[in-house]
Structure formats: C-alpha cells, structure tokens
Amino acid sequence: MNALNEAVTIAHARAINVLTVTSPTPDFSGPGVSALQTISNVVFAIVLTLAVIGGLIAAGFIVVGHISSNGRVQKMGIVGLISCIAGVAVAGGIAGLINWGQSLNVA
C-alpha cells in the first residue's frame, strides 16, 4: 500500500509539473521569430474569420434543429460550435507553441 501511495504522489507531482506554465510572457528575441509571428498572425486571422462564419452556420443548425424538433441536426450544430471554439483556442496558442519550440535544444 505504501508503494501505491508513493506512485500516486509521484504521478501527481509530475502532472503538476507538466500543467504549470513557468513563464507565460512570450519571448520574441530569437532569429526568425518575427517571420513566424507574422505567419501565426495571418493564420490566426484566417482561423478566427472561418470560426466566426462556422459558428454562425452552426448556430443556424441549432436553431433549425430546435424549430423542426430534429435532435440530430441540433446536435450537429452543437458539435460544430464546439469545434469552432476549439479551433480558435488552438490558433490562439500558436505564439506560445512557437516559443516552446524555440526553447527546445534539438541539435
């Protein structure tokens, strides 16, 4: 039982280390970061525009499904809306992913 408690404690400590963000402020001082930042800004703008359009279409599916009492269409609209929100969340994290990628020492 002691070994199980120790394993759970170690797993919990490792999970906390993975989930904590030590420096949430981006560092844009490396070589090529300005080009990557420009690309990520364009990608984010495109994703945000498409997500808004997709969210409006998904909201339309939700309304049509509700009015017509068609649960399948309504559920498709809900899944579409959640997918749009998740896409924006991933695109919003691109700057952090660029910084994380630069901090890796792969040589």
N, C-alpha and C positions, 0 to 999 in steps of 0.2 A: 504494500500500500504506500510505503514511503517513496518507492521508486516512481509510482504513478503520480503522486503529488509533485515530485521533483520534475517529472517530464511535463506536466501541465504548467508548472511555473516557468520552465524554460521556454515552452511554446508560447506562452502568454507574453513573456519578455521579448521574444523575437518578433511577435506580431506587433507589439507596441513600437519596436524599432523600425519596422517596415512602414507602419502607418504614420509615423511622425515626420513632419517636414521641418528640417532644421533651419533652412534659410528660404523663406517664401519670396524674397525680393530677387527678381531676375538680374543676372549679371551679363550685360551686353558688351563686354570689352574684348572678346576674343576675335580672332581673324575670321572673316566671312559671316559673322553674326548679323551684320546689317542686311546682307542679301537674304539670309534665312528669315530674318524678321520681316522683310518686305514680302517674301513669298508667303509666310504664315499669315500676314495681314490680309493679303489677297484671298488666300484660301478661307480664312475666317469670314471675310465679307461675302464670299460666294456661298459658303455653308449657311451663314445666317440668313441670307436672302432666300435660299432654297428652303430652309427650315420654316421661315415665316409663310412662304407660299404653301408648303406641305402641311403646316399647321392649320392654315385656313381651309385647305381641302379636307383634312382630317376632321376638323370641326364641322364642316358641312356633312360629312359622312355620319358623324354622331347625331346631328340634328335630323337628317333624313331617316336614319335608323330609328330614332325615337318617335318621330311623327308617324312612320309607317309600321311601328311596332315590330321592326325587324331587328332582333337582337344581334344577329350575325354582322350586319352592316355597322351597327353601333359599336360592337367590339372591334371591328376592323378600324374604325375611326379612332378609338381609344388607343389601340396599338400604334397607329400612325402618329398620333400626337405625342405619345411617349417616345417613339423613335426620333421624332424631330427634336424633342428636348434633349435626348441623349446625344444626338449628333452635335448640337450646339455646345453641350458640356465638353465633349471630346475636342471640338475645334477650339474652344476657349482655353484648353490646356496645352495647346501647341507650344506656346512660349516656354512654359515650364519643361516640356519634353525636350525642347532644343537645348535649354540649359543643362538638363540632366544628361543628355547625350554628350555635351561638350565636357562635362566633368568626368566622364569615363576615360580611363587611361588605357586605350586599346592601341598598343604599338608593338 
